[in-house]
Amino acid sequence: MVGGDEEAVEEPQVDLLDQQEDNTLLTTFQIKPSLDEKFKPQQAREIIYSVLQENLGDKSYPEDENEKKELVKSLAIKIKQKCREMDYVKYKFVVNVVMGDQRGAGISSASRCFWDADADVCASNTFLNGNFFCMAAVFAVYFY
């Protein structure tokens, strides 16, 4: 305050306070999805089935290792893209595709992860023909 002049303090504009807030991006501390937000495994099973049928229906088991790798990778990418199109915002998707030759031998597989039984979901489906099998699984993990 030089020379006795006081600086005027501006008051906030009241009309800005009257505007309606956009609450869509506010943080919620919701740790479980609501019923309508929960991932539907039946939809994922249908997606897996359709992708496997479309891409493997008329194929025989690939002999070349690089061709097998590319086929399995492309199946996983297609399944993941279609699951993302279902628009579940707070879910991350992990897709696992296993392919093998049908020669009467068995197969064993194991995996481990942290799992929330209330929020996380798994869906799988299998393609079989006389030459080979292909099993795909989608793990939908809820992020909060």
Chimera marker file (.cmm) of the C-alpha trace (Angstrom):
<marker_set name="trace">
<marker id="1" x="0.000" y="0.000" z="0.000" r="1" g="1" b="0" radius="0.5"/>
<marker id="2" x="1.803" y="2.954" z="-1.288" r="1" g="1" b="0" radius="0.5"/>
<marker id="3" x="0.298" y="6.381" z="-0.768" r="1" g="1" b="0" radius="0.5"/>
<marker id="4" x="-2.729" y="5.055" z="1.093" r="1" g="1" b="0" radius="0.5"/>
<marker id="5" x="-4.326" y="3.423" z="-1.989" r="1" g="1" b="0" radius="0.5"/>
<marker id="6" x="-5.736" y="0.002" z="-1.326" r="1" g="1" b="0" radius="0.5"/>
<marker id="7" x="-5.908" y="-2.580" z="-4.056" r="1" g="1" b="0" radius="0.5"/>
<marker id="8" x="-9.459" y="-3.629" z="-4.771" r="1" g="1" b="0" radius="0.5"/>
<marker id="9" x="-10.142" y="-7.335" z="-4.301" r="1" g="1" b="0" radius="0.5"/>
<marker id="10" x="-12.294" y="-8.790" z="-7.038" r="1" g="1" b="0" radius="0.5"/>
<marker id="11" x="-15.198" y="-10.890" z="-5.949" r="1" g="1" b="0" radius="0.5"/>
<marker id="12" x="-15.786" y="-14.228" z="-7.662" r="1" g="1" b="0" radius="0.5"/>
<marker id="13" x="-18.335" y="-14.372" z="-10.412" r="1" g="1" b="0" radius="0.5"/>
<marker id="14" x="-21.487" y="-15.847" z="-8.952" r="1" g="1" b="0" radius="0.5"/>
<marker id="15" x="-22.863" y="-16.963" z="-12.314" r="1" g="1" b="0" radius="0.5"/>
<marker id="16" x="-19.989" y="-19.471" z="-12.685" r="1" g="1" b="0" radius="0.5"/>
<marker id="17" x="-21.053" y="-21.147" z="-9.448" r="1" g="1" b="0" radius="0.5"/>
<marker id="18" x="-24.573" y="-21.574" z="-10.749" r="1" g="1" b="0" radius="0.5"/>
<marker id="19" x="-23.452" y="-23.623" z="-13.766" r="1" g="1" b="0" radius="0.5"/>
<marker id="20" x="-24.087" y="-27.330" z="-13.619" r="1" g="1" b="0" radius="0.5"/>
<marker id="21" x="-20.975" y="-29.416" z="-12.949" r="1" g="1" b="0" radius="0.5"/>
<marker id="22" x="-19.876" y="-32.270" z="-15.195" r="1" g="1" b="0" radius="0.5"/>
<marker id="23" x="-19.650" y="-35.220" z="-12.779" r="1" g="1" b="0" radius="0.5"/>
<marker id="24" x="-18.570" y="-37.817" z="-15.339" r="1" g="1" b="0" radius="0.5"/>
<marker id="25" x="-14.868" y="-37.483" z="-14.584" r="1" g="1" b="0" radius="0.5"/>
<marker id="26" x="-15.036" y="-37.212" z="-10.812" r="1" g="1" b="0" radius="0.5"/>
<marker id="27" x="-13.069" y="-39.806" z="-8.924" r="1" g="1" b="0" radius="0.5"/>
<marker id="28" x="-15.178" y="-42.473" z="-7.340" r="1" g="1" b="0" radius="0.5"/>
<marker id="29" x="-13.735" y="-44.852" z="-4.850" r="1" g="1" b="0" radius="0.5"/>
<marker id="30" x="-15.793" y="-47.739" z="-6.134" r="1" g="1" b="0" radius="0.5"/>
<marker id="31" x="-13.855" y="-50.969" z="-5.754" r="1" g="1" b="0" radius="0.5"/>
<marker id="32" x="-16.381" y="-53.280" z="-7.406" r="1" g="1" b="0" radius="0.5"/>
<marker id="33" x="-18.308" y="-52.826" z="-10.628" r="1" g="1" b="0" radius="0.5"/>
<marker id="34" x="-22.023" y="-52.201" z="-10.415" r="1" g="1" b="0" radius="0.5"/>
<marker id="35" x="-24.281" y="-54.868" z="-11.897" r="1" g="1" b="0" radius="0.5"/>
<marker id="36" x="-24.693" y="-53.045" z="-15.206" r="1" g="1" b="0" radius="0.5"/>
<marker id="37" x="-20.909" y="-52.388" z="-15.434" r="1" g="1" b="0" radius="0.5"/>
<marker id="38" x="-19.910" y="-56.016" z="-14.774" r="1" g="1" b="0" radius="0.5"/>
<marker id="39" x="-18.363" y="-57.842" z="-17.716" r="1" g="1" b="0" radius="0.5"/>
<marker id="40" x="-20.706" y="-60.362" z="-19.365" r="1" g="1" b="0" radius="0.5"/>
<marker id="41" x="-18.797" y="-63.618" z="-20.044" r="1" g="1" b="0" radius="0.5"/>
<marker id="42" x="-21.446" y="-64.997" z="-22.407" r="1" g="1" b="0" radius="0.5"/>
<marker id="43" x="-20.780" y="-62.143" z="-24.839" r="1" g="1" b="0" radius="0.5"/>
<marker id="44" x="-17.058" y="-62.922" z="-24.712" r="1" g="1" b="0" radius="0.5"/>
<marker id="45" x="-17.722" y="-66.640" z="-25.341" r="1" g="1" b="0" radius="0.5"/>
<marker id="46" x="-19.733" y="-65.706" z="-28.438" r="1" g="1" b="0" radius="0.5"/>
<marker id="47" x="-16.933" y="-63.426" z="-29.649" r="1" g="1" b="0" radius="0.5"/>
<marker id="48" x="-14.335" y="-66.170" z="-29.169" r="1" g="1" b="0" radius="0.5"/>
<marker id="49" x="-16.533" y="-68.699" z="-30.968" r="1" g="1" b="0" radius="0.5"/>
<marker id="50" x="-17.153" y="-66.410" z="-33.949" r="1" g="1" b="0" radius="0.5"/>
<marker id="51" x="-13.487" y="-65.406" z="-34.313" r="1" g="1" b="0" radius="0.5"/>
<marker id="52" x="-12.302" y="-69.028" z="-34.130" r="1" g="1" b="0" radius="0.5"/>
<marker id="53" x="-14.939" y="-70.234" z="-36.611" r="1" g="1" b="0" radius="0.5"/>
<marker id="54" x="-14.260" y="-67.410" z="-39.089" r="1" g="1" b="0" radius="0.5"/>
<marker id="55" x="-10.496" y="-67.824" z="-39.039" r="1" g="1" b="0" radius="0.5"/>
<marker id="56" x="-10.044" y="-71.581" z="-38.552" r="1" g="1" b="0" radius="0.5"/>
<marker id="57" x="-13.120" y="-73.128" z="-40.145" r="1" g="1" b="0" radius="0.5"/>
<marker id="58" x="-11.461" y="-74.243" z="-43.385" r="1" g="1" b="0" radius="0.5"/>
<marker id="59" x="-7.817" y="-74.412" z="-42.280" r="1" g="1" b="0" radius="0.5"/>
<marker id="60" x="-5.588" y="-77.347" z="-41.587" r="1" g="1" b="0" radius="0.5"/>
<marker id="61" x="-2.927" y="-77.399" z="-38.879" r="1" g="1" b="0" radius="0.5"/>
<marker id="62" x="-0.014" y="-75.190" z="-39.979" r="1" g="1" b="0" radius="0.5"/>
<marker id="63" x="3.283" y="-77.072" z="-40.327" r="1" g="1" b="0" radius="0.5"/>
<marker id="64" x="5.505" y="-73.982" z="-40.298" r="1" g="1" b="0" radius="0.5"/>
<marker id="65" x="6.318" y="-72.674" z="-36.794" r="1" g="1" b="0" radius="0.5"/>
<marker id="66" x="6.260" y="-69.023" z="-37.902" r="1" g="1" b="0" radius="0.5"/>
<marker id="67" x="2.847" y="-69.511" z="-39.507" r="1" g="1" b="0" radius="0.5"/>
<marker id="68" x="1.532" y="-71.027" z="-36.233" r="1" g="1" b="0" radius="0.5"/>
<marker id="69" x="2.897" y="-68.098" z="-34.215" r="1" g="1" b="0" radius="0.5"/>
<marker id="70" x="1.355" y="-65.525" z="-36.551" r="1" g="1" b="0" radius="0.5"/>
<marker id="71" x="-2.001" y="-67.320" z="-36.616" r="1" g="1" b="0" radius="0.5"/>
<marker id="72" x="-2.205" y="-67.566" z="-32.809" r="1" g="1" b="0" radius="0.5"/>
<marker id="73" x="-1.102" y="-63.939" z="-32.443" r="1" g="1" b="0" radius="0.5"/>
<marker id="74" x="-3.670" y="-62.681" z="-34.970" r="1" g="1" b="0" radius="0.5"/>
<marker id="75" x="-6.452" y="-64.658" z="-33.253" r="1" g="1" b="0" radius="0.5"/>
<marker id="76" x="-5.544" y="-63.119" z="-29.884" r="1" g="1" b="0" radius="0.5"/>
<marker id="77" x="-5.486" y="-59.598" z="-31.357" r="1" g="1" b="0" radius="0.5"/>
<marker id="78" x="-8.866" y="-60.035" z="-33.075" r="1" g="1" b="0" radius="0.5"/>
<marker id="79" x="-10.502" y="-61.398" z="-29.921" r="1" g="1" b="0" radius="0.5"/>
<marker id="80" x="-9.063" y="-58.579" z="-27.805" r="1" g="1" b="0" radius="0.5"/>
<marker id="81" x="-10.224" y="-55.902" z="-30.276" r="1" g="1" b="0" radius="0.5"/>
<marker id="82" x="-13.762" y="-57.264" z="-30.325" r="1" g="1" b="0" radius="0.5"/>
<marker id="83" x="-13.853" y="-57.409" z="-26.517" r="1" g="1" b="0" radius="0.5"/>
<marker id="84" x="-12.752" y="-53.778" z="-26.362" r="1" g="1" b="0" radius="0.5"/>
<marker id="85" x="-15.607" y="-52.866" z="-28.715" r="1" g="1" b="0" radius="0.5"/>
<marker id="86" x="-18.040" y="-54.035" z="-26.026" r="1" g="1" b="0" radius="0.5"/>
<marker id="87" x="-17.071" y="-50.793" z="-24.228" r="1" g="1" b="0" radius="0.5"/>
<marker id="88" x="-16.375" y="-51.937" z="-20.685" r="1" g="1" b="0" radius="0.5"/>
<marker id="89" x="-14.432" y="-48.894" z="-19.496" r="1" g="1" b="0" radius="0.5"/>
<marker id="90" x="-12.740" y="-50.146" z="-16.339" r="1" g="1" b="0" radius="0.5"/>
<marker id="91" x="-11.727" y="-53.581" z="-17.614" r="1" g="1" b="0" radius="0.5"/>
<marker id="92" x="-8.382" y="-54.661" z="-19.019" r="1" g="1" b="0" radius="0.5"/>
<marker id="93" x="-8.342" y="-57.757" z="-21.212" r="1" g="1" b="0" radius="0.5"/>
<marker id="94" x="-5.809" y="-60.556" z="-21.330" r="1" g="1" b="0" radius="0.5"/>
<marker id="95" x="-6.285" y="-63.066" z="-24.149" r="1" g="1" b="0" radius="0.5"/>
<marker id="96" x="-4.667" y="-66.498" z="-24.157" r="1" g="1" b="0" radius="0.5"/>
<marker id="97" x="-4.763" y="-68.683" z="-27.285" r="1" g="1" b="0" radius="0.5"/>
<marker id="98" x="-3.424" y="-72.252" z="-27.375" r="1" g="1" b="0" radius="0.5"/>
<marker id="99" x="-3.272" y="-74.345" z="-30.541" r="1" g="1" b="0" radius="0.5"/>
<marker id="100" x="-2.184" y="-77.944" z="-30.948" r="1" g="1" b="0" radius="0.5"/>
<marker id="101" x="-2.224" y="-80.927" z="-33.250" r="1" g="1" b="0" radius="0.5"/>
<marker id="102" x="-4.950" y="-83.593" z="-32.802" r="1" g="1" b="0" radius="0.5"/>
<marker id="103" x="-2.943" y="-86.796" z="-32.465" r="1" g="1" b="0" radius="0.5"/>
<marker id="104" x="-4.585" y="-88.268" z="-29.404" r="1" g="1" b="0" radius="0.5"/>
<marker id="105" x="-2.103" y="-86.811" z="-26.931" r="1" g="1" b="0" radius="0.5"/>
<marker id="106" x="-3.204" y="-84.711" z="-23.984" r="1" g="1" b="0" radius="0.5"/>
<marker id="107" x="-2.211" y="-81.236" z="-22.992" r="1" g="1" b="0" radius="0.5"/>
<marker id="108" x="-1.671" y="-79.679" z="-19.578" r="1" g="1" b="0" radius="0.5"/>
<marker id="109" x="-1.629" y="-75.989" z="-18.823" r="1" g="1" b="0" radius="0.5"/>
<marker id="110" x="-1.430" y="-73.848" z="-15.714" r="1" g="1" b="0" radius="0.5"/>
<marker id="111" x="-1.448" y="-70.152" z="-14.919" r="1" g="1" b="0" radius="0.5"/>
<marker id="112" x="-1.487" y="-68.011" z="-11.814" r="1" g="1" b="0" radius="0.5"/>
<marker id="113" x="-2.584" y="-64.473" z="-11.096" r="1" g="1" b="0" radius="0.5"/>
<marker id="114" x="-4.222" y="-62.247" z="-8.527" r="1" g="1" b="0" radius="0.5"/>
<marker id="115" x="-7.968" y="-62.597" z="-8.927" r="1" g="1" b="0" radius="0.5"/>
<marker id="116" x="-10.924" y="-60.712" z="-7.501" r="1" g="1" b="0" radius="0.5"/>
<marker id="117" x="-13.820" y="-63.158" z="-7.613" r="1" g="1" b="0" radius="0.5"/>
<marker id="118" x="-16.389" y="-60.349" z="-7.318" r="1" g="1" b="0" radius="0.5"/>
<marker id="119" x="-15.130" y="-58.235" z="-10.228" r="1" g="1" b="0" radius="0.5"/>
<marker id="120" x="-12.868" y="-60.272" z="-12.535" r="1" g="1" b="0" radius="0.5"/>
<marker id="121" x="-14.306" y="-62.619" z="-15.160" r="1" g="1" b="0" radius="0.5"/>
<marker id="122" x="-13.001" y="-65.363" z="-17.428" r="1" g="1" b="0" radius="0.5"/>
<marker id="123" x="-14.601" y="-66.693" z="-20.610" r="1" g="1" b="0" radius="0.5"/>
<marker id="124" x="-13.301" y="-69.396" z="-22.945" r="1" g="1" b="0" radius="0.5"/>
<marker id="125" x="-14.264" y="-71.409" z="-25.984" r="1" g="1" b="0" radius="0.5"/>
<marker id="126" x="-12.701" y="-74.176" z="-28.075" r="1" g="1" b="0" radius="0.5"/>
<marker id="127" x="-12.427" y="-74.968" z="-31.767" r="1" g="1" b="0" radius="0.5"/>
<marker id="128" x="-11.963" y="-78.614" z="-32.765" r="1" g="1" b="0" radius="0.5"/>
<marker id="129" x="-11.655" y="-80.355" z="-36.108" r="1" g="1" b="0" radius="0.5"/>
<marker id="130" x="-10.018" y="-83.565" z="-37.282" r="1" g="1" b="0" radius="0.5"/>
<marker id="131" x="-6.579" y="-81.968" z="-37.597" r="1" g="1" b="0" radius="0.5"/>
<marker id="132" x="-6.112" y="-79.648" z="-34.636" r="1" g="1" b="0" radius="0.5"/>
<marker id="133" x="-7.641" y="-77.843" z="-31.682" r="1" g="1" b="0" radius="0.5"/>
<marker id="134" x="-7.557" y="-74.213" z="-30.639" r="1" g="1" b="0" radius="0.5"/>
<marker id="135" x="-8.597" y="-72.965" z="-27.211" r="1" g="1" b="0" radius="0.5"/>
<marker id="136" x="-8.952" y="-69.250" z="-26.447" r="1" g="1" b="0" radius="0.5"/>
<marker id="137" x="-9.653" y="-67.570" z="-23.120" r="1" g="1" b="0" radius="0.5"/>
<marker id="138" x="-10.389" y="-63.949" z="-22.233" r="1" g="1" b="0" radius="0.5"/>
<marker id="139" x="-9.562" y="-62.718" z="-18.751" r="1" g="1" b="0" radius="0.5"/>
<marker id="140" x="-11.396" y="-59.477" z="-17.967" r="1" g="1" b="0" radius="0.5"/>
<marker id="141" x="-9.697" y="-57.773" z="-15.019" r="1" g="1" b="0" radius="0.5"/>
<marker id="142" x="-11.437" y="-54.858" z="-13.298" r="1" g="1" b="0" radius="0.5"/>
<marker id="143" x="-9.229" y="-51.843" z="-12.539" r="1" g="1" b="0" radius="0.5"/>
<marker id="144" x="-10.361" y="-49.399" z="-9.877" r="1" g="1" b="0" radius="0.5"/>
<link id1="1" id2="2" r="1" g="1" b="0" radius="0.2"/>
<link id1="2" id2="3" r="1" g="1" b="0" radius="0.2"/>
<link id1="3" id2="4" r="1" g="1" b="0" radius="0.2"/>
<link id1="4" id2="5" r="1" g="1" b="0" radius="0.2"/>
<link id1="5" id2="6" r="1" g="1" b="0" radius="0.2"/>
<link id1="6" id2="7" r="1" g="1" b="0" radius="0.2"/>
<link id1="7" id2="8" r="1" g="1" b="0" radius="0.2"/>
<link id1="8" id2="9" r="1" g="1" b="0" radius="0.2"/>
<link id1="9" id2="10" r="1" g="1" b="0" radius="0.2"/>
<link id1="10" id2="11" r="1" g="1" b="0" radius="0.2"/>
<link id1="11" id2="12" r="1" g="1" b="0" radius="0.2"/>
<link id1="12" id2="13" r="1" g="1" b="0" radius="0.2"/>
<link id1="13" id2="14" r="1" g="1" b="0" radius="0.2"/>
<link id1="14" id2="15" r="1" g="1" b="0" radius="0.2"/>
<link id1="15" id2="16" r="1" g="1" b="0" radius="0.2"/>
<link id1="16" id2="17" r="1" g="1" b="0" radius="0.2"/>
<link id1="17" id2="18" r="1" g="1" b="0" radius="0.2"/>
<link id1="18" id2="19" r="1" g="1" b="0" radius="0.2"/>
<link id1="19" id2="20" r="1" g="1" b="0" radius="0.2"/>
<link id1="20" id2="21" r="1" g="1" b="0" radius="0.2"/>
<link id1="21" id2="22" r="1" g="1" b="0" radius="0.2"/>
<link id1="22" id2="23" r="1" g="1" b="0" radius="0.2"/>
<link id1="23" id2="24" r="1" g="1" b="0" radius="0.2"/>
<link id1="24" id2="25" r="1" g="1" b="0" radius="0.2"/>
<link id1="25" id2="26" r="1" g="1" b="0" radius="0.2"/>
<link id1="26" id2="27" r="1" g="1" b="0" radius="0.2"/>
<link id1="27" id2="28" r="1" g="1" b="0" radius="0.2"/>
<link id1="28" id2="29" r="1" g="1" b="0" radius="0.2"/>
<link id1="29" id2="30" r="1" g="1" b="0" radius="0.2"/>
<link id1="30" id2="31" r="1" g="1" b="0" radius="0.2"/>
<link id1="31" id2="32" r="1" g="1" b="0" radius="0.2"/>
<link id1="32" id2="33" r="1" g="1" b="0" radius="0.2"/>
<link id1="33" id2="34" r="1" g="1" b="0" radius="0.2"/>
<link id1="34" id2="35" r="1" g="1" b="0" radius="0.2"/>
<link id1="35" id2="36" r="1" g="1" b="0" radius="0.2"/>
<link id1="36" id2="37" r="1" g="1" b="0" radius="0.2"/>
<link id1="37" id2="38" r="1" g="1" b="0" radius="0.2"/>
<link id1="38" id2="39" r="1" g="1" b="0" radius="0.2"/>
<link id1="39" id2="40" r="1" g="1" b="0" radius="0.2"/>
<link id1="40" id2="41" r="1" g="1" b="0" radius="0.2"/>
<link id1="41" id2="42" r="1" g="1" b="0" radius="0.2"/>
<link id1="42" id2="43" r="1" g="1" b="0" radius="0.2"/>
<link id1="43" id2="44" r="1" g="1" b="0" radius="0.2"/>
<link id1="44" id2="45" r="1" g="1" b="0" radius="0.2"/>
<link id1="45" id2="46" r="1" g="1" b="0" radius="0.2"/>
<link id1="46" id2="47" r="1" g="1" b="0" radius="0.2"/>
<link id1="47" id2="48" r="1" g="1" b="0" radius="0.2"/>
<link id1="48" id2="49" r="1" g="1" b="0" radius="0.2"/>
<link id1="49" id2="50" r="1" g="1" b="0" radius="0.2"/>
<link id1="50" id2="51" r="1" g="1" b="0" radius="0.2"/>
<link id1="51" id2="52" r="1" g="1" b="0" radius="0.2"/>
<link id1="52" id2="53" r="1" g="1" b="0" radius="0.2"/>
<link id1="53" id2="54" r="1" g="1" b="0" radius="0.2"/>
<link id1="54" id2="55" r="1" g="1" b="0" radius="0.2"/>
<link id1="55" id2="56" r="1" g="1" b="0" radius="0.2"/>
<link id1="56" id2="57" r="1" g="1" b="0" radius="0.2"/>
<link id1="57" id2="58" r="1" g="1" b="0" radius="0.2"/>
<link id1="58" id2="59" r="1" g="1" b="0" radius="0.2"/>
<link id1="59" id2="60" r="1" g="1" b="0" radius="0.2"/>
<link id1="60" id2="61" r="1" g="1" b="0" radius="0.2"/>
<link id1="61" id2="62" r="1" g="1" b="0" radius="0.2"/>
<link id1="62" id2="63" r="1" g="1" b="0" radius="0.2"/>
<link id1="63" id2="64" r="1" g="1" b="0" radius="0.2"/>
<link id1="64" id2="65" r="1" g="1" b="0" radius="0.2"/>
<link id1="65" id2="66" r="1" g="1" b="0" radius="0.2"/>
<link id1="66" id2="67" r="1" g="1" b="0" radius="0.2"/>
<link id1="67" id2="68" r="1" g="1" b="0" radius="0.2"/>
<link id1="68" id2="69" r="1" g="1" b="0" radius="0.2"/>
<link id1="69" id2="70" r="1" g="1" b="0" radius="0.2"/>
<link id1="70" id2="71" r="1" g="1" b="0" radius="0.2"/>
<link id1="71" id2="72" r="1" g="1" b="0" radius="0.2"/>
<link id1="72" id2="73" r="1" g="1" b="0" radius="0.2"/>
<link id1="73" id2="74" r="1" g="1" b="0" radius="0.2"/>
<link id1="74" id2="75" r="1" g="1" b="0" radius="0.2"/>
<link id1="75" id2="76" r="1" g="1" b="0" radius="0.2"/>
<link id1="76" id2="77" r="1" g="1" b="0" radius="0.2"/>
<link id1="77" id2="78" r="1" g="1" b="0" radius="0.2"/>
<link id1="78" id2="79" r="1" g="1" b="0" radius="0.2"/>
<link id1="79" id2="80" r="1" g="1" b="0" radius="0.2"/>
<link id1="80" id2="81" r="1" g="1" b="0" radius="0.2"/>
<link id1="81" id2="82" r="1" g="1" b="0" radius="0.2"/>
<link id1="82" id2="83" r="1" g="1" b="0" radius="0.2"/>
<link id1="83" id2="84" r="1" g="1" b="0" radius="0.2"/>
<link id1="84" id2="85" r="1" g="1" b="0" radius="0.2"/>
<link id1="85" id2="86" r="1" g="1" b="0" radius="0.2"/>
<link id1="86" id2="87" r="1" g="1" b="0" radius="0.2"/>
<link id1="87" id2="88" r="1" g="1" b="0" radius="0.2"/>
<link id1="88" id2="89" r="1" g="1" b="0" radius="0.2"/>
<link id1="89" id2="90" r="1" g="1" b="0" radius="0.2"/>
<link id1="90" id2="91" r="1" g="1" b="0" radius="0.2"/>
<link id1="91" id2="92" r="1" g="1" b="0" radius="0.2"/>
<link id1="92" id2="93" r="1" g="1" b="0" radius="0.2"/>
<link id1="93" id2="94" r="1" g="1" b="0" radius="0.2"/>
<link id1="94" id2="95" r="1" g="1" b="0" radius="0.2"/>
<link id1="95" id2="96" r="1" g="1" b="0" radius="0.2"/>
<link id1="96" id2="97" r="1" g="1" b="0" radius="0.2"/>
<link id1="97" id2="98" r="1" g="1" b="0" radius="0.2"/>
<link id1="98" id2="99" r="1" g="1" b="0" radius="0.2"/>
<link id1="99" id2="100" r="1" g="1" b="0" radius="0.2"/>
<link id1="100" id2="101" r="1" g="1" b="0" radius="0.2"/>
<link id1="101" id2="102" r="1" g="1" b="0" radius="0.2"/>
<link id1="102" id2="103" r="1" g="1" b="0" radius="0.2"/>
<link id1="103" id2="104" r="1" g="1" b="0" radius="0.2"/>
<link id1="104" id2="105" r="1" g="1" b="0" radius="0.2"/>
<link id1="105" id2="106" r="1" g="1" b="0" radius="0.2"/>
<link id1="106" id2="107" r="1" g="1" b="0" radius="0.2"/>
<link id1="107" id2="108" r="1" g="1" b="0" radius="0.2"/>
<link id1="108" id2="109" r="1" g="1" b="0" radius="0.2"/>
<link id1="109" id2="110" r="1" g="1" b="0" radius="0.2"/>
<link id1="110" id2="111" r="1" g="1" b="0" radius="0.2"/>
<link id1="111" id2="112" r="1" g="1" b="0" radius="0.2"/>
<link id1="112" id2="113" r="1" g="1" b="0" radius="0.2"/>
<link id1="113" id2="114" r="1" g="1" b="0" radius="0.2"/>
<link id1="114" id2="115" r="1" g="1" b="0" radius="0.2"/>
<link id1="115" id2="116" r="1" g="1" b="0" radius="0.2"/>
<link id1="116" id2="117" r="1" g="1" b="0" radius="0.2"/>
<link id1="117" id2="118" r="1" g="1" b="0" radius="0.2"/>
<link id1="118" id2="119" r="1" g="1" b="0" radius="0.2"/>
<link id1="119" id2="120" r="1" g="1" b="0" radius="0.2"/>
<link id1="120" id2="121" r="1" g="1" b="0" radius="0.2"/>
<link id1="121" id2="122" r="1" g="1" b="0" radius="0.2"/>
<link id1="122" id2="123" r="1" g="1" b="0" radius="0.2"/>
<link id1="123" id2="124" r="1" g="1" b="0" radius="0.2"/>
<link id1="124" id2="125" r="1" g="1" b="0" radius="0.2"/>
<link id1="125" id2="126" r="1" g="1" b="0" radius="0.2"/>
<link id1="126" id2="127" r="1" g="1" b="0" radius="0.2"/>
<link id1="127" id2="128" r="1" g="1" b="0" radius="0.2"/>
<link id1="128" id2="129" r="1" g="1" b="0" radius="0.2"/>
<link id1="129" id2="130" r="1" g="1" b="0" radius="0.2"/>
<link id1="130" id2="131" r="1" g="1" b="0" radius="0.2"/>
<link id1="131" id2="132" r="1" g="1" b="0" radius="0.2"/>
<link id1="132" id2="133" r="1" g="1" b="0" radius="0.2"/>
<link id1="133" id2="134" r="1" g="1" b="0" radius="0.2"/>
<link id1="134" id2="135" r="1" g="1" b="0" radius="0.2"/>
<link id1="135" id2="136" r="1" g="1" b="0" radius="0.2"/>
<link id1="136" id2="137" r="1" g="1" b="0" radius="0.2"/>
<link id1="137" id2="138" r="1" g="1" b="0" radius="0.2"/>
<link id1="138" id2="139" r="1" g="1" b="0" radius="0.2"/>
<link id1="139" id2="140" r="1" g="1" b="0" radius="0.2"/>
<link id1="140" id2="141" r="1" g="1" b="0" radius="0.2"/>
<link id1="141" id2="142" r="1" g="1" b="0" radius="0.2"/>
<link id1="142" id2="143" r="1" g="1" b="0" radius="0.2"/>
<link id1="143" id2="144" r="1" g="1" b="0" radius="0.2"/>
</marker_set>
